[in-house]
C-alpha cells in the first residue's frame, strides 16, 4: 500500500509541476507547496475510491 501511495504522490508532483510551468506560475514557495499538498491529497483520495469500486 505504501508503494502505491509513493507512486501516486510522485505522479501528482510531476503533473502539478509541469502544469504550473506551462501556466507560468511559480514552482517554488509556500503557494506551490500548498498546491502540491492539495494535489497529492485529491489524487490519493481518487485512487483509493477507484480501488474500492
C-alpha positions as CSV (number, residue, x, y, z in Angstrom):
1,X,0.0,0.0,0.0
2,X,2.9,2.4,0.8
3,X,4.4,1.7,-2.6
4,X,1.2,2.7,-4.3
5,X,0.9,5.9,-2.2
6,X,4.5,6.9,-3.1
7,X,3.8,6.2,-6.8
8,X,0.7,8.3,-6.8
9,X,2.5,11.1,-4.9
10,X,5.4,11.2,-7.4
11,X,3.0,11.2,-10.3
12,X,1.0,14.1,-8.8
13,X,4.1,16.1,-8.1
14,X,5.3,15.8,-11.7
15,X,1.9,16.6,-13.2
16,X,1.3,19.6,-10.9
17,X,4.8,21.0,-11.5
18,X,4.5,20.6,-15.3
19,X,1.1,22.3,-15.3
20,X,2.5,25.2,-13.2
21,X,5.5,25.6,-15.5
22,X,3.3,25.7,-18.6
23,X,0.9,28.1,-17.0
24,X,3.9,30.3,-16.0
25,X,3.2,30.0,-12.3
26,X,5.9,30.0,-9.7
27,X,7.2,26.5,-8.9
28,X,8.6,27.3,-5.5
29,X,7.4,28.8,-2.3
30,X,4.5,28.3,0.1
31,X,1.8,28.7,-2.5
32,X,3.3,26.0,-4.7
33,X,3.8,23.7,-1.7
34,X,0.1,24.1,-0.8
35,X,-0.8,23.3,-4.4
36,X,1.3,20.1,-4.3
37,X,-0.2,19.0,-0.9
38,X,-3.7,19.5,-2.2
39,X,-3.0,17.7,-5.4
40,X,-1.5,14.7,-3.6
41,X,-4.5,14.6,-1.2
42,X,-7.0,14.7,-4.1
43,X,-5.1,12.1,-6.2
44,X,-4.8,9.7,-3.3
45,X,-8.5,10.0,-2.4
46,X,-9.5,9.5,-6.0
47,X,-7.2,6.4,-6.5
48,X,-8.5,4.9,-3.2
49,X,-12.1,5.5,-4.2
50,X,-11.5,3.8,-7.6
51,X,-9.7,0.9,-6.0
52,X,-12.7,0.3,-3.7
53,X,-15.2,0.5,-6.6
